[in-house]
């Protein structure tokens, strides 16, 4: 293998461990949920999902899952306050 390619592979391995170097600004994901498919987007730092739960709560299992997967690279969502909690 060419030495410059080997160097790039090694650098990629280091970058993959340094998540703080990356910030996702816009993202579109086809999410295959248990009941149906959903479109989840991160646009200008705000999450959007076309599921019914997100329409009411502005957060859902789909956006929370992606936030966990991309931890440190996407803005954290504020969870709605629970009444009586």
KOLLUM-990231 format. One line per 4 residues: number of its first residue (from 1); for each residue x, y, z negated of N, C-alpha, C, O. Coordinates in Angstrom, 2 decimals, always signed. Each point is the difference from the previous one (the first is absolute). Layout:
BEGIN
NUM = X:Y:Z:X:Y:Z:X:Y:Z:X:Y:Z; ...
# end
This chain:
BEGIN
1 = +0.85:-1.18:+0.00:-0.85:+1.18:+0.00:+0.90:+1.24:+0.00:+1.05:+0.00:-0.63; -1.47:+1.01:+1.32:+0.77:+1.23:+0.11:+0.14:+0.67:-1.37:-0.98:+0.06:-0.75; +2.16:+0.43:+0.42:+0.27:+0.54:-1.34:-0.88:+1.20:-0.35:-0.39:+0.17:-1.15; +0.07:+0.67:+2.14:-0.84:+1.16:-0.32:-1.42:-0.45:-0.35:-0.65:+0.63:-0.84
5 = +0.15:-1.70:+1.48:-1.32:-0.53:-0.32:+0.00:-0.62:-1.40:-0.98:+0.14:-0.74; +2.04:-0.81:+0.38:+0.12:-0.57:-1.33:-0.05:+1.11:-1.05:-0.64:-0.14:-1.04; +1.32:+1.23:+1.32:-0.01:+1.15:-0.91:-1.40:+0.56:-0.17:-0.39:+0.37:-1.11; -0.37:-0.30:+2.19:-1.38:+0.52:-0.07:-0.91:-0.94:-0.78:-0.88:+0.46:-0.74
9 = +1.08:-1.75:+0.89:-0.79:-0.98:-0.74:+0.27:+0.15:-1.50:-0.93:-0.03:-0.81; +2.19:+0.18:+0.44:+0.36:+0.18:-1.40:-0.58:+1.30:-0.55:-0.49:+0.04:-1.13; +0.54:+1.02:+1.91:-0.56:+1.28:-0.43:-1.51:-0.11:-0.18:-0.55:+0.58:-0.94; -0.12:-1.31:+1.81:-1.45:-0.22:-0.12:-0.33:-0.73:-1.29:-1.00:+0.32:-0.65
13 = +1.81:-1.28:+0.27:-0.21:-0.73:-1.25:+0.09:+0.93:-1.20:-0.79:-0.09:-0.94; +1.75:+0.99:+0.96:+0.16:+0.98:-1.08:-1.20:+0.93:-0.03:-0.57:+0.24:-1.06; +0.18:+0.30:+2.21:-1.16:+0.90:+0.07:-1.27:-0.67:-0.50:-0.82:+0.64:-0.65; +0.65:-1.91:+0.95:-1.20:-0.72:-0.42:-0.12:-0.06:-1.52:-1.10:-0.10:-0.53
17 = +2.22:+0.16:-0.16:+0.00:+0.00:-1.46:-0.13:+1.41:-0.59:-0.19:+0.14:-1.20; +0.30:+0.87:+2.03:-0.04:+1.41:-0.46:-1.28:+0.67:+0.50:+0.03:+0.90:+0.84; -1.16:-1.36:-1.38:-1.31:+0.47:+0.45:-0.16:+1.51:-0.16:-0.77:+0.62:+0.72; +1.49:-0.03:-1.67:-0.11:+1.44:-0.23:+0.42:+0.82:+1.22:-0.32:+1.19:+0.09
21 = +1.03:-1.80:+0.84:+0.44:+0.71:+1.21:-1.13:+0.17:+1.02:+0.10:+0.81:+0.92; -1.19:-1.58:-1.10:-1.08:-0.02:+0.99:-1.26:+0.62:-0.56:-0.33:-0.19:-1.17; -0.37:+0.92:+2.00:-1.29:+0.59:-0.36:-0.94:-0.15:+1.19:+0.26:+0.54:+1.08; -1.34:-1.28:-1.28:-0.97:-0.20:+1.07:-0.93:+1.21:+0.02:-0.64:+0.31:-1.00
25 = +0.57:+0.35:+2.12:-0.84:+1.19:+0.12:-1.36:-0.33:+0.61:-1.02:+0.52:-0.46; +1.00:-1.35:+1.46:-1.24:-0.41:+0.65:+0.08:-1.50:+0.27:+1.05:-0.52:+0.38; -2.18:-0.16:-0.58:-0.02:-1.44:+0.13:-1.41:-0.44:+0.38:-0.98:+0.57:-0.47; +0.88:-1.57:+1.31:-1.28:-0.58:+0.37:+0.14:-1.52:-0.07:+0.88:-0.58:+0.64
29 = -1.75:-0.06:-1.43:+0.10:-1.43:-0.23:-1.35:-0.67:+0.23:-1.02:+0.46:-0.50; +1.03:-1.54:+1.27:-1.18:-0.85:+0.13:+0.06:-0.98:-1.15:+0.91:-0.83:-0.07; -1.86:+0.91:-0.84:-0.01:-0.80:-1.21:-1.08:-1.07:+0.13:-1.18:+0.32:+0.14; +1.58:-1.58:-0.19:-0.95:-1.11:+0.12:-0.45:-0.40:-1.39:+0.65:-0.80:-0.67
33 = -1.78:+1.38:+0.23:-0.52:-0.27:-1.33:-0.73:-1.32:-0.08:-0.14:-0.70:+1.01; -0.33:+0.36:-2.21:-0.71:-1.27:-0.19:-1.34:-0.01:+0.73:-0.43:-1.04:+0.50; -0.24:+2.19:-0.43:-1.33:+0.07:+0.60:+0.00:+0.55:+1.43:-0.80:-0.42:+0.83; +1.70:+1.34:-0.55:+0.08:+0.57:+1.34:+1.33:+0.72:+0.17:+0.78:+0.12:-0.95
37 = -0.53:+0.35:+2.13:+1.22:+0.75:+0.30:-0.23:+1.47:-0.28:-1.12:+0.51:+0.13; +2.19:+0.17:-0.52:-0.10:+1.42:-0.31:+1.18:+0.74:+0.62:+1.07:-0.57:+0.22; -1.28:+1.83:+0.06:+1.06:+0.89:+0.47:+0.42:+0.87:-1.18:-0.81:+0.76:-0.54; +2.07:-0.87:+0.14:+0.53:+0.80:-1.09:+1.03:+0.94:+0.58:+0.86:-0.40:+0.78
41 = -0.95:+1.67:-1.17:+0.92:+1.00:+0.53:+0.57:+0.85:-1.13:-0.65:+0.24:-1.02; +1.86:+0.21:+1.23:+0.62:+1.02:-0.83:+0.30:+1.16:+0.94:+0.85:-0.11:+0.88; -1.56:+1.20:-1.08:+0.15:+1.17:+0.88:+0.26:+1.22:-0.87:-0.79:+0.33:-0.88; +1.90:+0.33:+1.14:+0.38:+1.19:-0.77:-0.03:-0.25:-1.50:-0.43:+0.86:-0.77
45 = +0.89:-2.04:+0.37:+0.10:-0.32:-1.41:-1.30:-0.42:-0.66:-0.04:-0.17:-1.22; -1.03:+0.00:+1.98:-1.29:-0.40:-0.55:-0.44:-1.33:+0.60:+0.10:-0.22:+1.21; -0.59:-0.66:-2.08:-0.48:-1.31:+0.42:-1.42:+0.08:+0.52:-0.80:+0.83:-0.45; +0.49:-1.69:+1.41:-1.35:-0.15:+0.56:-0.21:-1.48:+0.30:+0.91:-0.68:+0.46
49 = -2.13:+0.20:-0.71:-0.36:-1.37:+0.36:-1.45:+0.03:+0.44:-0.80:+0.77:-0.53; +0.45:-1.61:+1.48:-1.37:+0.01:+0.51:-0.91:-0.97:-0.76:-1.11:-0.29:+0.47; +1.55:-0.22:-1.63:-0.87:-0.88:-0.79:-1.01:+0.82:-0.80:+0.21:+1.18:-0.27; -1.28:-1.83:-0.10:-1.07:+0.68:-0.75:+0.47:+0.50:-1.36:-0.39:+1.09:-0.42
53 = +1.22:-1.86:-0.27:+0.47:+0.40:-1.33:+0.80:+1.29:+0.06:-0.18:+0.89:-0.84; +1.05:-0.77:+1.83:+0.82:+1.22:+0.13:-0.88:+1.22:+0.24:+0.29:+1.08:-0.51; -1.36:-1.25:+1.26:-0.90:+1.13:+0.29:-0.57:+0.59:-1.29:-0.25:+1.20:-0.07; +0.06:-2.02:-0.93:-0.58:+0.47:-1.26:+1.07:+0.45:-1.00:-0.20:+0.97:-0.72
57 = +1.33:-1.68:+0.66:+0.98:+0.21:-1.05:+1.30:+0.67:+0.45:+0.81:+0.40:-0.84; -0.59:-0.27:+2.13:+1.24:+0.57:+0.56:+1.24:-0.82:-0.37:+1.12:+0.51:+0.03; -1.33:-1.77:-0.36:+1.06:-0.97:-0.28:-0.64:-1.37:+0.18:-1.20:-0.15:-0.21; +1.98:-0.84:+0.58:-0.54:-1.36:+0.15:+1.13:-1.01:-0.12:+1.17:+0.37:-0.09
61 = -1.53:-1.64:+0.09:+1.01:-1.06:-0.13:+0.98:+0.01:+1.16:+1.16:-0.36:-0.15; -1.63:+0.79:+1.32:+0.87:+0.02:+1.19:+1.08:+1.07:-0.13:+1.17:-0.26:+0.26; -1.57:+1.47:-0.67:+0.99:+1.08:-0.16:+0.92:-0.29:-1.18:+1.20:+0.29:+0.07; -1.74:-0.86:-1.16:+0.83:-0.32:-1.16:+1.02:-1.09:+0.33:+1.13:+0.05:-0.48
65 = -1.53:-1.03:+1.29:+0.94:-1.06:+0.39:+1.15:+0.57:+0.83:+1.16:-0.34:-0.23; -1.49:+1.20:+1.18:+1.06:+0.60:+0.83:+0.89:+0.91:-0.82:+1.21:+0.07:+0.23; -1.79:+0.62:-1.19:+0.80:+0.85:-0.88:+1.01:-0.84:-0.78:+1.14:+0.42:-0.19; -1.55:-1.60:-0.25:+0.92:-0.89:-0.72:+1.10:-0.52:+0.92:+1.17:-0.04:-0.39
69 = -1.54:-0.36:+1.59:+0.98:-0.52:+0.95:+1.03:+1.06:+0.37:+1.19:-0.29:+0.14; -1.65:+1.52:+0.02:+0.86:+1.10:+0.44:+0.46:+0.88:-1.16:+0.33:+1.17:+0.19; -0.32:-1.74:-1.39:+0.33:+0.77:-1.21:+1.27:+0.82:+0.16:+1.03:-0.50:+0.45; -1.14:+1.76:-0.81:+1.13:+0.91:+0.09:+0.13:+0.67:+1.35:+0.77:+0.95:+0.15
73 = -1.51:-1.43:+0.86:+0.10:+0.57:+1.34:-1.27:+0.75:+0.41:-0.02:+0.68:+1.03; -1.03:-0.80:-1.85:-1.27:+0.67:+0.29:-0.46:+0.72:-1.26:+0.39:-0.38:-1.10; -1.21:+1.42:+1.24:-0.48:+0.69:-1.20:-0.93:-0.89:-0.81:-0.75:-0.81:+0.56; +0.80:+0.96:-1.87:-0.88:-0.77:-0.89:-1.40:+0.60:+0.03:-0.17:+1.22:+0.04
77 = -0.82:-2.08:-0.07:-1.39:+0.42:-0.04:-0.40:+0.30:-1.43:+0.47:-0.65:-0.94; -1.34:+1.61:+0.76:-0.58:+0.23:-1.30:-1.26:-0.84:-0.08:-0.88:+0.08:+0.86; +0.80:-0.90:-1.90:-1.19:-0.83:-0.18:-1.10:+0.83:-0.66:+0.28:+0.81:-0.88; -1.51:-1.02:+1.29:-1.10:+0.74:-0.61:-0.15:-0.38:-1.47:+0.25:-1.14:-0.39
81 = -0.66:+2.11:-0.42:-0.24:-0.27:-1.42:-1.23:-0.88:-0.14:-1.00:+0.20:+0.68; +1.10:-1.16:-1.57:-1.13:-0.89:-0.25:-0.86:+0.59:-1.10:+0.51:+0.39:-1.05; -1.80:-0.32:+1.27:-0.92:+0.53:-1.01:+0.03:-0.90:-1.22:-0.09:-1.22:+0.11; +0.22:+1.83:-1.28:+0.01:-0.74:-1.25:+1.31:-0.68:-0.32:+0.09:-0.73:-0.99
85 = +0.93:+0.94:+1.80:+1.30:-0.66:-0.25:+0.87:+0.86:-0.88:+1.12:-0.39:-0.32
# end
